[in-house]
């Protein structure tokens, strides 16, 4: 068996999650969070598009974890992100974490915005 070491550069994979928190880069962050090539930070949620728009030019797609279940994103948020040239995929937070980690390991330009489960 041959193992390859994954280099994540400036982005950190999601190492775990639970009720109300995420573990990213060894740190436990409570509440909503954004992570990607510009670092990891707390987030105010779906009504706060500015830190997501700031990812324009750094990513090709943003995965938005909507909590325990899939939910539709507000139209205003979708319109703002699409106008900034950011592709957006909404899914349940556990699925968003897994998808982000896989694409990150492939060297893709991705970011993740999460609402806790």
Backbone as a printed PyTorch tensor [residue, N CA C, xyz], in Angstrom:
tensor([[[  0.8400,  -1.1650,   0.0000],
         [  0.0000,   0.0000,   0.0000],
         [  0.8900,   1.2340,   0.0000]],

        [[  0.5260,   2.2060,  -0.8190],
         [  1.2660,   3.4650,  -0.9010],
         [  0.3810,   4.5750,  -0.3540]],

        [[  0.8780,   5.3260,   0.6310],
         [  0.1280,   6.4410,   1.2100],
         [  0.7160,   7.7520,   0.7270]],

        [[ -0.1570,   8.6770,   0.4010],
         [  0.2760,  10.0100,  -0.0100],
         [ -0.0800,  11.0090,   1.0770]],

        [[  0.8690,  11.8650,   1.4100],
         [  0.6010,  12.9100,   2.3880],
         [ -0.1340,  14.0510,   1.6940]],

        [[ -1.1680,  14.5530,   2.3510],
         [ -1.9530,  15.6490,   1.7910],
         [ -1.4260,  16.9570,   2.3600]],

        [[ -1.1750,  17.9170,   1.4800],
         [ -0.7530,  19.2500,   1.8990],
         [ -1.9180,  20.1980,   1.6520]],

        [[ -2.3710,  20.8570,   2.7220],
         [ -3.5580,  21.6990,   2.6030],
         [ -3.2440,  23.1730,   2.3780]],

        [[ -1.9840,  23.5770,   2.3700],
         [ -1.5900,  24.9770,   2.2190],
         [ -2.2390,  25.8270,   3.3020]],

        [[ -2.9640,  26.8750,   2.9330],
         [ -3.5390,  27.7800,   3.9250],
         [ -4.8990,  27.3250,   4.4380]],

        [[ -5.5380,  26.4040,   3.7860],
         [ -6.8470,  25.9130,   4.2080],
         [ -6.6790,  24.7570,   5.1880]],

        [[ -7.6350,  24.6170,   6.0780],
         [ -7.6220,  23.5450,   7.0690],
         [ -8.8440,  22.6600,   6.8690]],

        [[ -8.6860,  21.3380,   6.9780],
         [ -9.8530,  20.4640,   6.8800],
         [-10.6920,  20.5290,   8.1570]],

        [[-11.9440,  20.1480,   8.0310],
         [-12.8120,  20.0210,   9.1940],
         [-12.4980,  18.6730,   9.8260]],

        [[-12.0960,  18.7090,  11.0840],
         [-11.6930,  17.4910,  11.7810],
         [-12.8440,  16.8570,  12.5450]],

        [[-13.8710,  17.6340,  12.8370],
         [-14.9990,  17.0930,  13.5740],
         [-16.0740,  18.1550,  13.7780]],

        [[-17.2300,  17.6950,  14.2070],
         [-18.3370,  18.6090,  14.4970],
         [-19.2770,  17.9170,  15.4670]],

        [[-20.1010,  18.7060,  16.0940],
         [-21.0910,  18.1840,  17.0290],
         [-22.1230,  19.2550,  17.2990]],

        [[-22.9860,  19.0110,  18.2650],
         [-24.0390,  19.9860,  18.5510],
         [-23.4530,  21.3560,  18.9090]],

        [[-23.5690,  22.2940,  18.0030],
         [-23.1640,  23.6700,  18.2630],
         [-21.7070,  24.0010,  18.0190]],

        [[-20.8760,  23.0660,  17.5200],
         [-19.4570,  23.3730,  17.3350],
         [-18.8660,  22.6440,  16.1310]],

        [[-17.6840,  23.1490,  15.7280],
         [-16.8600,  22.5210,  14.6950],
         [-15.4240,  22.4970,  15.1940]],

        [[-14.6450,  21.4940,  14.7910],
         [-13.2160,  21.4480,  15.0960],
         [-12.4690,  21.5550,  13.7730]],

        [[-11.7390,  22.6640,  13.6400],
         [-11.0190,  22.9620,  12.3980],
         [ -9.6000,  23.3720,  12.7720]],

        [[ -8.6190,  22.7120,  12.1770],
         [ -7.2300,  23.0520,  12.4580],
         [ -6.8590,  22.9050,  13.9180]],

        [[ -7.4740,  21.9700,  14.6030],
         [ -7.1700,  21.7290,  16.0080],
         [ -7.9060,  22.6220,  16.9810]],

        [[ -8.6410,  23.6110,  16.4860],
         [ -9.3770,  24.5320,  17.3600],
         [-10.8690,  24.2110,  17.3280]],

        [[-11.5000,  24.2970,  18.4780],
         [-12.9450,  24.1230,  18.5620],
         [-13.5820,  25.4980,  18.4460]],

        [[-14.5080,  25.6330,  17.5030],
         [-15.1960,  26.8940,  17.2620],
         [-16.6760,  26.6650,  17.4600]],

        [[-17.2570,  27.4100,  18.3600],
         [-18.6870,  27.2930,  18.6180],
         [-19.4600,  28.2440,  17.7240]],

        [[-20.5920,  27.7860,  17.2290],
         [-21.4430,  28.6020,  16.3840],
         [-21.0460,  28.5360,  14.9290]],

        [[-21.6820,  29.3600,  14.1020],
         [-21.3910,  29.3760,  12.6630],
         [-19.9400,  29.7630,  12.3860]],

        [[-19.3920,  29.2110,  11.3080],
         [-17.9810,  29.4190,  10.9890],
         [-17.7820,  29.4230,   9.4790]],

        [[-16.7360,  30.1230,   9.0490],
         [-16.2840,  30.1100,   7.6510],
         [-14.8410,  29.6280,   7.6650]],

        [[-14.5010,  28.7390,   6.7390],
         [-13.1100,  28.3200,   6.6050],
         [-12.7710,  28.1570,   5.1320]],

        [[-11.5330,  28.4400,   4.8130],
         [-11.0780,  28.3410,   3.4260],
         [ -9.6810,  28.8990,   3.3030]],

        [[ -9.2980,  29.3200,   2.1090],
         [ -7.9230,  29.7490,   1.8620],
         [ -7.5310,  31.0350,   2.5830]],

        [[ -8.4960,  31.8020,   3.0670],
         [ -8.1720,  33.0370,   3.7820],
         [ -8.1890,  32.8330,   5.2910]],

        [[ -8.3580,  31.5860,   5.7410],
         [ -8.3540,  31.2920,   7.1690],
         [ -9.7200,  30.8600,   7.6710]],

        [[ -9.8050,  30.7230,   8.9880],
         [-11.0320,  30.3040,   9.6440],
         [-11.4980,  31.4200,  10.5690]],

        [[-12.7940,  31.7110,  10.5170],
         [-13.3370,  32.7750,  11.3650],
         [-14.7790,  32.4790,  11.7330]],

        [[-15.2050,  33.0690,  12.8310],
         [-16.6140,  32.9840,  13.2080],
         [-17.4330,  33.7360,  12.1720]],

        [[-18.6860,  33.3590,  12.0880],
         [-19.5830,  33.9260,  11.0750],
         [-20.9190,  34.2230,  11.7360]],

        [[-21.5810,  35.2560,  11.2910],
         [-22.8710,  35.6400,  11.8660],
         [-24.0480,  34.9010,  11.2470]],

        [[-23.8160,  34.1320,  10.1910],
         [-24.8770,  33.3420,   9.5850],
         [-25.3120,  33.8410,   8.2290]],

        [[-26.4160,  33.3050,   7.7670],
         [-26.8750,  33.5130,   6.3920],
         [-27.2130,  34.9580,   6.0470]],

        [[-27.3950,  35.7980,   7.0440],
         [-27.6770,  37.2050,   6.7800],
         [-26.4140,  38.0460,   6.6490]],

        [[-25.2560,  37.4220,   6.7660],
         [-23.9860,  38.1510,   6.7540],
         [-23.1480,  37.6930,   5.5580]],

        [[-23.3590,  38.3270,   4.4180],
         [-22.7100,  37.9130,   3.1680],
         [-21.3060,  38.4860,   2.9780]],

        [[-20.9680,  39.5760,   3.6510],
         [-19.6930,  40.2560,   3.3900],
         [-18.4660,  39.3530,   3.4930]],

        [[-18.3170,  38.5490,   4.5540],
         [-17.1160,  37.7090,   4.6000],
         [-17.1050,  36.6220,   3.5210]],

        [[-18.2710,  36.2620,   3.0060],
         [-18.3450,  35.2800,   1.9250],
         [-17.9470,  35.9310,   0.6030]],

        [[-18.4110,  37.1350,   0.3750],
         [-18.0540,  37.8690,  -0.8440],
         [-16.5510,  38.1350,  -0.8830]],

        [[-15.9430,  38.3170,   0.2850],
         [-14.4930,  38.5620,   0.3520],
         [-13.6850,  37.3770,  -0.1770]],

        [[-14.3170,  36.2200,  -0.2980],
         [-13.6380,  35.0350,  -0.8290],
         [-13.5370,  35.0480,  -2.3580]],

        [[-14.2320,  35.9650,  -3.0130],
         [-14.2040,  36.0470,  -4.4760],
         [-12.7620,  36.1860,  -4.9570]],

        [[-12.4210,  35.4240,  -5.9720],
         [-11.0690,  35.4260,  -6.5100],
         [-10.1600,  34.4030,  -5.8440]],

        [[-10.5380,  33.9530,  -4.6420],
         [ -9.7490,  32.9590,  -3.9260],
         [-10.3120,  31.5470,  -4.1000]],

        [[-11.6060,  31.4580,  -4.4500],
         [-12.2650,  30.1510,  -4.5370],
         [-13.0870,  30.0510,  -5.8100]],

        [[-13.4190,  28.8190,  -6.1600],
         [-14.3180,  28.5690,  -7.2810],
         [-15.7090,  28.1980,  -6.7910]],

        [[-15.7660,  27.5420,  -5.6310],
         [-17.0680,  27.1300,  -5.0990],
         [-17.0700,  27.2620,  -3.5820]],

        [[-18.2290,  27.6600,  -3.0680],
         [-18.4720,  27.7800,  -1.6360],
         [-19.5360,  26.7660,  -1.2560]],

        [[-19.2170,  25.9060,  -0.2970],
         [-20.2060,  24.9820,   0.2400],
         [-20.8040,  25.6210,   1.4800]],

        [[-22.1220,  25.6600,   1.5200],
         [-22.8170,  26.2260,   2.6760],
         [-23.5540,  25.0980,   3.3800]],

        [[-23.1290,  24.8170,   4.6050],
         [-23.7880,  23.8170,   5.4380],
         [-24.9120,  24.4910,   6.2030]],

        [[-26.1230,  24.0280,   5.9970],
         [-27.3060,  24.7000,   6.5500],
         [-27.7950,  24.0820,   7.8560]],

        [[-26.9460,  23.3390,   8.5420],
         [-27.3380,  22.7090,   9.7980],
         [-27.5710,  21.2260,   9.6070]],

        [[-28.4300,  20.6740,  10.4500],
         [-28.6800,  19.2310,  10.4050],
         [-29.4060,  18.8030,   9.1390]],

        [[-30.1810,  19.7000,   8.5540],
         [-30.9600,  19.3890,   7.3530],
         [-30.6400,  20.3780,   6.2420]],

        [[-30.8930,  19.9760,   5.0260],
         [-30.7250,  20.8720,   3.8800],
         [-31.8140,  21.9310,   3.9330]],

        [[-31.4280,  23.1770,   3.6780],
         [-32.3860,  24.2840,   3.6280],
         [-32.0320,  25.1620,   2.4320]],

        [[-33.0180,  25.8470,   1.9280],
         [-32.7760,  26.7820,   0.8270],
         [-32.0660,  28.0170,   1.3630]],

        [[-31.1210,  28.5130,   0.5900],
         [-30.4380,  29.7400,   0.9650],
         [-31.3010,  30.9310,   0.5920]],

        [[-31.2230,  32.0160,   1.3450],
         [-31.9920,  33.2210,   0.9920],
         [-31.6070,  33.7030,  -0.4080]],

        [[-32.6100,  34.1270,  -1.1600],
         [-32.3580,  34.5980,  -2.5240],
         [-31.3580,  35.7430,  -2.5530]],

        [[-31.4360,  36.6500,  -1.5830],
         [-30.5160,  37.7900,  -1.5520],
         [-29.0720,  37.3180,  -1.4130]],

        [[-28.8400,  36.2950,  -0.5980],
         [-27.4870,  35.7530,  -0.4250],
         [-27.0060,  35.1070,  -1.7150]],

        [[-27.8450,  34.2940,  -2.3280],
         [-27.4720,  33.6510,  -3.5950],
         [-27.1500,  34.6830,  -4.6670]],

        [[-27.9960,  35.6890,  -4.7980],
         [-27.7740,  36.7230,  -5.8120],
         [-26.4530,  37.4530,  -5.5760]],

        [[-26.1630,  37.7770,  -4.3200],
         [-24.9290,  38.4850,  -3.9710],
         [-23.7050,  37.6460,  -4.2960]],

        [[-23.7330,  36.3670,  -3.9270],
         [-22.5860,  35.4930,  -4.1770],
         [-22.3920,  35.2300,  -5.6670]],

        [[-23.4690,  35.0180,  -6.3800],
         [-23.3590,  34.7740,  -7.8120],
         [-22.8600,  36.0140,  -8.5390]],

        [[-23.2850,  37.2080,  -8.0930],
         [-22.7920,  38.4430,  -8.6960],
         [-21.2960,  38.6190,  -8.4620]],

        [[-20.7890,  38.0550,  -7.3570],
         [-19.3560,  38.1200,  -7.0440],
         [-18.5620,  37.0360,  -7.7760]],

        [[-19.2570,  36.1660,  -8.5170],
         [-18.5840,  35.1090,  -9.2670],
         [-18.2620,  33.8690,  -8.4530]],

        [[-18.9920,  33.6830,  -7.3470],
         [-18.7600,  32.5320,  -6.4780],
         [-19.8520,  31.4970,  -6.7210]],

        [[-19.4480,  30.2830,  -7.0860],
         [-20.3950,  29.1850,  -7.1890],
         [-20.7880,  28.7410,  -5.7900]],

        [[-22.0600,  28.4090,  -5.6070],
         [-22.5730,  28.0820,  -4.2740],
         [-23.3200,  26.7600,  -4.3130]],

        [[-23.0440,  25.9140,  -3.3170],
         [-23.7710,  24.6610,  -3.1430],
         [-24.2310,  24.5710,  -1.7010]],

        [[-25.5300,  24.4540,  -1.4910],
         [-26.0840,  24.3060,  -0.1430],
         [-26.3670,  22.8380,   0.1300]],

        [[-26.0420,  22.4010,   1.3430],
         [-26.3020,  21.0260,   1.7670],
         [-26.2960,  20.9960,   3.2860]],

        [[-26.6950,  19.8940,   3.8560],
         [-26.6250,  19.7440,   5.3080],
         [-25.1630,  19.8900,   5.7390]],

        [[-24.9380,  20.4240,   6.9280],
         [-23.5650,  20.6810,   7.3860],
         [-22.6710,  19.4400,   7.3970]],

        [[-23.1460,  18.2660,   7.8680],
         [-22.2570,  17.0960,   7.8120],
         [-21.7960,  16.7650,   6.3830]],

        [[-22.7080,  16.8200,   5.4230],
         [-22.3500,  16.5500,   4.0260],
         [-21.4240,  17.6300,   3.4850]],

        [[-21.6440,  18.8800,   3.8710],
         [-20.7890,  19.9760,   3.4190],
         [-19.3630,  19.7900,   3.9330]],

        [[-19.2230,  19.3670,   5.1970],
         [-17.8860,  19.1160,   5.7590],
         [-17.1620,  18.0210,   4.9870]],

        [[-17.8490,  16.9300,   4.7180],
         [-17.2240,  15.8180,   3.9890],
         [-16.8320,  16.2320,   2.5770]],

        [[-17.7350,  16.9050,   1.8850],
         [-17.4640,  17.3240,   0.5120],
         [-16.2990,  18.2990,   0.4580]],

        [[-16.3000,  19.2590,   1.3600],
         [-15.2020,  20.2370,   1.4440],
         [-13.8710,  19.5200,   1.6700]],

        [[-13.8210,  18.5950,   2.6160],
         [-12.5740,  17.8960,   2.9170],
         [-12.0550,  17.1130,   1.7170]],

        [[-12.9430,  16.4520,   0.9970],
         [-12.5180,  15.6840,  -0.1820],
         [-11.9580,  16.6130,  -1.2490]],

        [[-12.6750,  17.6780,  -1.5680],
         [-12.2010,  18.5870,  -2.6220],
         [-10.9520,  19.3370,  -2.1840]],

        [[-10.8600,  19.6680,  -0.9100],
         [ -9.6560,  20.3090,  -0.3890],
         [ -8.4510,  19.3840,  -0.5450]],

        [[ -8.6420,  18.0990,  -0.2810],
         [ -7.5380,  17.1390,  -0.4140],
         [ -7.0990,  16.9720,  -1.8660]],

        [[ -7.9810,  17.3230,  -2.7990],
         [ -7.6450,  17.2680,  -4.2230],
         [ -6.9970,  18.5620,  -4.7160]],

        [[ -6.8360,  19.5330,  -3.8010],
         [ -6.2150,  20.8020,  -4.1720],
         [ -7.1610,  21.7870,  -4.8150]],

        [[ -8.4510,  21.5720,  -4.6640],
         [ -9.4370,  22.4770,  -5.2820],
         [ -9.5390,  23.7870,  -4.5120]],

        [[ -9.9990,  24.8140,  -5.1830],
         [-10.1900,  26.1450,  -4.5790],
         [-11.6000,  26.2240,  -3.9930]],

        [[-11.7320,  25.7930,  -2.7520],
         [-13.0390,  25.7160,  -2.1060],
         [-13.0130,  26.4100,  -0.7550]],

        [[-14.2070,  26.7840,  -0.2950],
         [-14.3860,  27.3280,   1.0450],
         [-15.6820,  26.7580,   1.5930]],

        [[-15.8720,  26.9710,   2.8860],
         [-16.9790,  26.3600,   3.5920],
         [-17.5700,  27.3470,   4.5820]],

        [[-18.8760,  27.5170,   4.5430],
         [-19.6000,  28.3250,   5.5210],
         [-20.5980,  27.3810,   6.2000]],

        [[-20.5480,  27.3300,   7.5240],
         [-21.3020,  26.3120,   8.2470],
         [-22.1940,  26.8590,   9.3400]],

        [[-23.4090,  26.3250,   9.4030],
         [-24.3150,  26.5110,  10.5200],
         [-24.2310,  25.1920,  11.3170]],

        [[-24.0680,  25.2520,  12.6450],
         [-23.9170,  24.0160,  13.4160],
         [-25.1430,  23.1040,  13.3490]],

        [[-24.8980,  21.8280,  13.5950],
         [-25.9910,  20.8460,  13.6730],
         [-26.6380,  20.9320,  15.0460]]])
